[in-house]
Amino acid sequence: MKRDLTTGPVTSTMLLFALPMILGNVLQQCYNLADTWIVGEFLGTAALGAVGSAYTLITFLTSLIIGMCMGAGALFSISYGKKDYKHMREYLASAFVLILVITAVLTVGSYGLLHKILQWMQTPKEVYDMMFTYVGVILMGLPFIFLYNYFAFFLRAVGNSVVPLFFLGISTILNIVLDVIFVAVLQRGVAGAAEATVIAQVVAGLGIALYSFLREPLLHLDKGLRVRWRSIVAIFAYATTTGAQQSVMNFGILMVQGLVNSFGASVMAAFAAGVKIDTLAYMPAQEFGNAYSIFVSQNYGAGNTQRIRIGTRSAIVLVLCFCAIISAGVWLLAPQLIGVFIQAHETQALLTGVQYLRIEGACYVGIGVLFLLYGYFRAVERPKISLLLTVISLGTRVLLAYSFAPQMGVQAIWWSIPIGWVLADIVGLLLKTKHAAPQINC
């Protein structure tokens, strides 16, 4: 199941490693789509808007956890490429303790501030109670989100992208089945949808943790797994930057969600459906960017700078071609795609959703390149540049949306998103050209 990313044909090695990651995210997005469809079909537009808005909030809350696991995974991968297993074990133990503590603080704090958060998001009265119920249950799953992502990034760092796919697949299938039972059969409403999600997260988190401890020698306790203060400091400095990048990204999205909410439940429902489709459309480029990042980090640790250059050229060509094809498909099929989630009589929500998809669908190349830039700078120990690009992208989005939406309507929100992508791409490409040959820290 393991794949050595420092040897063999560059393009095929990256693609074969990326494929399970892409399939895993496809499964996850298929669940999100199924969840959206089940809620919209059985609970109505108001519930769809509530769950869609709650999804944006939960994504923000989990982004710090996932981002820190991603940053720690980059250090795992660099150490693995260097074959420095002693320091890698220290990183593994220290990252686990550090991120677990942060997860606990985030969970407790989110419970305590939930009412204030929903008020800040300008949540309409007709969906407030449903959002509070849904988010309150989902927060119970944060520790298991940590478990799954920590061990998934560890396994990918050592070249194993298949096992995380296996456990994610089990979780996704279980989630969809429980969604149908809890929402459609038992009629537990949005609470049932949240309960189904948490149960599936428990299974995935505990399952991948047990597998990793049993099957991966680097995690065996007799191999010297120790928490070191120096490793905690290194993990904290690196992983919190990556976590901050993910948090800033999703904080910007959360601010946009708050602006969308101010336009009412119909626009909320359109945005919820559109974002689900949007995310699924460019998701393979996102996961390929993550796989490319692991490819770069292993080769960075091994000192293979020429292999990094070849891989980067291949990655850019692949992402540009994929995004161009997907953009054309989403633009053409926007009415049919939105119609899957929003009932035909909800004409205003349908029209708004189509408008959103056609604006975003023309611009996926922008986000595809940005995912590669994020992955590259994270892999060569420059995570602060990834954070800078995120601030540019999301800052532009929020600034333009809040400046022009009051006069121009929701269309200004939609256009602000690709403009932010393009500006961040320009800055990132200029910085990458400047740092085209990274110095390897051996």
C-alpha positions in Angstrom: 0.0 0.0 0.0 3.0 2.3 0.5 4.4 4.3 -2.4 7.9 5.8 -2.5 7.5 9.3 -4.0 11.2 9.9 -4.3 11.8 7.3 -7.1 10.1 6.2 -10.3 8.3 8.1 -13.1 7.2 11.5 -11.8 3.8 12.0 -13.3 2.4 8.5 -12.9 3.8 8.3 -9.4 2.0 11.5 -8.4 -1.3 10.4 -10.1 -1.3 6.9 -8.5 -0.6 8.4 -5.1 -3.3 11.1 -5.6 -6.0 8.8 -6.9 -7.0 7.3 -3.5 -7.0 10.8 -2.0 -9.2 12.1 -4.8 -11.6 9.1 -4.5 -11.8 9.6 -0.7 -12.8 13.2 -1.1 -15.3 12.3 -3.9 -16.9 9.9 -1.3 -16.9 12.7 1.3 -18.5 15.1 -1.2 -21.0 12.5 -2.3 -22.0 12.2 1.3 -22.3 16.0 1.5 -24.5 16.0 -1.6 -26.6 13.2 -0.3 -27.0 14.9 3.0 -28.0 18.1 1.2 -30.5 16.2 -0.9 -32.0 14.3 2.0 -32.5 17.4 4.1 -33.9 19.5 1.2 -36.2 16.7 0.1 -37.6 15.7 3.5 -37.2 18.8 5.6 -37.7 21.7 3.1 -35.8 24.8 2.0 -35.5 26.3 5.5 -33.8 23.2 6.8 -31.6 23.1 3.8 -30.5 26.7 4.4 -29.9 26.0 8.1 -27.7 22.9 7.4 -25.9 24.6 4.6 -25.1 27.6 6.8 -24.1 25.3 9.6 -21.8 23.4 7.3 -19.9 26.6 6.6 -19.6 27.2 10.4 -18.5 23.6 11.1 -15.9 23.8 8.3 -14.5 26.9 9.9 -14.3 25.3 13.4 -12.7 22.1 12.1 -10.3 24.0 9.8 -7.8 24.7 12.6 -7.7 21.0 13.5 -7.4 19.8 10.0 -4.9 22.5 9.1 -2.6 21.6 12.1 -2.8 17.9 11.1 -1.9 18.9 7.6 1.1 21.0 8.8 2.3 18.2 11.1 1.9 15.8 8.2 4.3 18.0 6.1 6.9 17.7 8.8 6.3 13.9 9.0 6.8 13.7 5.3 10.0 15.7 5.2 11.5 13.6 8.0 10.4 10.5 6.2 12.1 11.7 3.0 15.3 12.3 5.0 14.9 8.9 6.6 15.2 10.6 10.0 12.9 8.3 11.9 14.1 9.3 15.3 12.9 12.9 14.9 9.8 11.7 13.1 8.7 9.7 16.1 9.2 12.7 18.3 7.1 14.8 15.9 4.4 12.1 15.9 4.1 12.0 19.7 4.3 15.8 20.2 1.9 16.6 17.4 -0.7 14.2 18.8 -0.6 15.7 22.3 -0.6 19.3 21.0 -3.4 19.0 18.5 -5.5 16.9 20.9 -5.3 19.7 23.5 -6.2 22.4 20.9 -9.2 20.2 19.8 -10.5 20.0 23.4 -10.2 23.7 23.9 -11.9 24.4 20.6 -14.8 22.0 21.3 -15.5 23.5 24.8 -15.2 27.1 23.6 -17.5 26.5 20.6 -20.2 25.1 22.9 -19.9 28.1 25.2 -20.1 30.7 22.4 -22.5 29.0 20.0 -25.4 31.5 20.6 -23.1 34.5 20.0 -21.6 32.9 16.9 -25.0 32.3 15.3 -26.1 35.9 16.1 -22.9 37.2 14.6 -23.7 35.2 11.4 -27.0 37.1 11.1 -28.9 33.8 11.2 -32.5 34.3 10.3 -35.1 33.6 13.0 -36.8 30.9 10.9 -33.6 28.7 10.8 -31.9 29.7 14.1 -33.2 26.9 16.2 -32.4 24.3 13.6 -28.9 25.6 13.2 -28.3 25.6 16.9 -29.5 22.0 17.2 -27.5 20.8 14.3 -24.2 22.5 15.3 -24.6 21.5 18.9 -24.7 17.8 18.0 -21.9 18.1 15.3 -19.5 19.6 17.9 -19.5 16.2 19.7 -17.6 14.8 16.7 -14.6 17.2 16.7 -12.3 14.8 18.7 -13.0 12.0 16.1 -12.3 14.5 13.2 -9.0 15.1 14.9 -8.3 11.3 15.1 -9.1 10.6 11.5 -7.1 13.5 10.1 -4.1 13.0 12.3 -3.7 9.4 11.3 -4.7 10.0 7.7 -1.9 12.6 7.3 0.6 10.4 9.0 -0.2 7.4 6.7 0.0 9.7 3.6 3.3 11.1 4.8 4.8 7.5 4.7 3.3 6.9 1.2 0.0 5.2 2.1 -3.0 6.9 0.6 -5.1 3.8 0.4 -6.0 3.0 4.0 -7.4 6.5 4.7 -9.6 6.0 1.7 -10.8 2.7 3.1 -11.9 4.1 6.4 -13.4 7.2 4.8 -15.4 4.9 2.5 -16.8 3.0 5.4 -17.7 6.3 7.2 -19.4 7.7 4.1 -21.6 4.7 3.4 -22.5 4.5 7.1 -23.3 8.2 7.1 -25.7 8.1 4.1 -27.5 5.0 5.5 -27.9 6.6 8.9 -29.1 9.8 7.3 -31.9 8.0 5.5 -32.9 6.2 8.7 -32.7 9.1 11.1 -34.2 11.8 8.8 -36.6 10.0 6.4 -37.7 7.0 8.6 -37.4 8.1 12.2 -38.1 11.8 11.3 -35.6 13.2 13.8 -35.1 16.4 11.7 -31.8 18.2 11.5 -30.7 16.6 14.8 -30.9 13.2 13.1 -28.7 14.3 10.2 -26.1 15.6 12.7 -26.3 12.4 14.8 -25.7 10.3 11.6 -22.6 12.4 10.9 -21.1 12.1 14.4 -21.6 8.3 14.5 -19.8 7.9 11.1 -16.9 10.2 12.4 -16.5 8.0 15.5 -16.2 4.9 13.3 -13.6 6.5 11.0 -11.5 8.1 13.7 -11.3 5.0 16.0 -10.9 2.6 13.0 -7.9 4.4 11.4 -6.3 5.0 14.8 -6.5 1.3 15.7 -5.1 0.3 12.3 -2.2 2.7 12.5 -1.1 1.6 16.0 -1.3 -2.1 15.0 0.3 -2.0 11.5 2.7 0.9 11.4 6.1 0.2 13.2 6.8 4.0 13.6 3.9 4.1 16.1 4.9 1.2 18.2 5.5 2.3 21.7 8.8 0.3 22.1 10.3 2.4 19.2 10.8 5.5 21.3 7.6 7.5 21.0 8.2 10.5 23.3 6.9 13.9 23.7 9.7 16.5 23.4 9.4 20.1 24.2 11.6 21.0 21.2 9.3 19.0 18.9 6.2 20.6 20.4 7.7 24.1 19.6 8.6 23.0 16.1 5.2 21.5 15.5 3.4 24.5 17.0 5.4 27.0 14.8 4.8 25.0 11.6 1.4 23.5 12.1 -0.3 26.6 13.6 0.7 28.5 10.5 -1.0 25.9 8.3 -3.9 25.8 10.7 -4.1 29.5 10.6 -4.2 29.3 6.8 -7.1 27.0 6.9 -8.9 29.0 9.6 -8.4 32.3 7.7 -9.7 30.6 4.6 -12.8 29.4 6.3 -13.2 32.5 8.4 -13.5 34.5 5.1 -16.0 32.0 3.8 -17.9 32.3 7.1 -18.0 36.1 6.8 -19.4 35.7 3.3 -21.9 33.2 4.6 -23.0 35.9 7.1 -23.5 38.3 4.3 -25.4 35.7 2.3 -27.7 35.1 5.3 -28.7 38.7 5.3 -30.4 38.2 2.0 -32.9 35.6 3.4 -33.6 31.8 3.4 -34.0 31.5 -0.4 -30.5 32.9 -1.1 -29.2 30.8 1.8 -30.6 27.6 0.2 -29.2 28.5 -3.3 -25.8 29.2 -1.8 -25.9 26.0 0.2 -26.7 23.9 -2.9 -24.2 25.8 -5.1 -21.3 25.5 -2.7 -21.9 21.7 -2.5 -21.7 21.4 -6.3 -18.9 23.9 -6.5 -16.8 22.0 -3.9 -17.3 18.7 -5.6 -16.4 20.1 -9.0 -12.9 21.4 -8.1 -12.3 18.9 -5.3 -10.1 16.6 -7.4 -7.8 19.5 -8.1 -7.7 20.3 -4.3 -6.8 16.7 -3.4 -4.3 16.5 -6.2 -2.7 19.6 -4.8 -2.4 17.9 -1.4 -0.9 14.8 -3.0 1.5 17.1 -4.9 2.5 18.7 -1.6 3.4 15.3 -0.1 5.4 14.5 -3.3 7.3 17.7 -2.9 7.9 17.4 0.8 9.3 13.8 0.5 11.6 14.9 -2.3 12.5 18.1 -0.4 13.6 16.0 2.5 15.5 13.7 0.2 17.2 16.7 -1.5 15.7 15.9 -5.0 15.3 19.4 -6.3 15.3 18.4 -10.0 12.5 15.9 -9.3 10.5 18.7 -7.6 10.8 20.9 -10.7 9.7 18.1 -13.1 6.8 17.2 -10.8 5.7 20.9 -10.6 5.5 21.2 -14.4 3.5 18.0 -14.7 1.2 19.1 -11.9 0.4 22.5 -13.5 -0.4 20.9 -16.8 -2.7 18.3 -15.3 -4.6 20.8 -13.1 -5.1 23.4 -15.9 -6.5 20.7 -18.2 -8.8 19.3 -15.6 -10.2 22.6 -14.4 -10.9 23.8 -17.9 -12.9 20.7 -18.7 -14.9 20.9 -15.4 -15.5 24.6 -15.8 -17.2 24.0 -19.2 -19.3 21.2 -17.8 -20.5 23.1 -14.7 -21.4 26.2 -16.7 -23.4 24.2 -19.2 -25.2 22.0 -16.7 -25.8 24.6 -14.0 -29.7 24.5 -14.1 -29.7 20.7 -14.0 -27.2 20.5 -11.1 -29.0 23.0 -9.0 -32.3 21.3 -9.8 -31.1 18.2 -8.0 -31.2 19.9 -4.6 -33.8 22.6 -4.9 -37.4 21.8 -5.8 -38.9 23.2 -9.0 -41.4 25.5 -7.4 -38.5 27.4 -5.5 -37.9 29.5 -8.6 -36.0 32.3 -7.0 -33.6 29.9 -5.2 -33.1 28.0 -8.5 -32.2 31.2 -10.5 -29.9 32.4 -7.8 -28.1 29.0 -7.6 -27.6 28.9 -11.4 -26.2 32.4 -11.4 -23.7 31.4 -8.6 -22.6 28.2 -10.5 -22.1 30.0 -13.8 -19.9 32.7 -12.3 -17.8 30.2 -10.3 -17.9 27.6 -13.0 -16.0 29.8 -15.4 -13.1 30.3 -13.0 -12.0 26.9 -11.6 -8.5 27.3 -13.2 -7.9 30.0 -10.6 -8.6 27.9 -7.6 -6.8 24.9 -9.1 -3.5 26.8 -9.5 -4.0 28.2 -6.0 -4.2 24.7 -4.5 -0.9 23.8 -6.1 0.7 27.0 -4.7 -0.6 26.2 -1.2 0.8 22.7 -1.4 4.2 23.8 -2.8 5.0 26.4 -0.1 3.8 24.1 2.7 6.1 21.4 1.5 9.2 23.4 1.2 8.9 24.8 4.8 7.4 28.2 3.8 3.9 27.8 5.2 3.7 31.5 5.9 3.6 32.2 2.1 0.6 29.9 1.9 -1.0 31.9 4.7 -0.2 35.1 2.9 -1.9 33.8 -0.3 -5.0 32.8 1.7 -5.2 36.2 3.3 -5.0 37.8 -0.2 -7.7 35.5 -1.7 -10.1 35.7 1.2 -9.4 39.3 2.1 -10.2 40.4 -1.5 -13.4 38.3 -1.4 -14.7 39.7 1.9 -13.7 43.3 1.0 -15.4 43.3 -2.4 -18.5 41.4 -1.2 -19.2 43.7 1.7 -18.4 46.8 -0.4 -20.6 46.1 -3.4 -23.3 43.6 -2.3 -25.5 46.3 -0.6 -25.8 48.1 -3.9 -25.3 45.3 -6.5 -26.9 42.4 -4.7 -25.7 38.8 -4.3 -24.0 38.8 -7.7 -21.3 41.0 -6.2 -20.6 38.2 -3.7 -20.3 35.6 -6.4 -17.9 37.7 -8.5 -15.7 38.5 -5.5 -14.7 34.9 -5.1 -12.8 34.3 -8.4 -11.3 37.8 -8.3 -9.7 36.8 -5.0 -8.4 33.5 -6.5 -6.7 35.3 -9.4 -5.0 38.0 -7.3 -3.6 35.3 -5.0 -2.4 33.2 -8.0 -0.5 36.2 -9.4 1.3 36.9 -6.1 2.0 33.2 -5.5 3.5 32.6 -9.0 5.7 35.7 -8.6 7.0 34.4 -5.2 7.5 30.9 -6.5 9.6 32.2 -9.4 11.7 34.1 -6.9 12.2 30.9 -4.8 12.3 28.4 -7.7 15.2 26.4 -6.2 14.5 25.9 -2.5 17.5 25.2 -0.2 17.2 21.9 1.5 17.5 21.8 5.3 19.3 18.6 5.9 
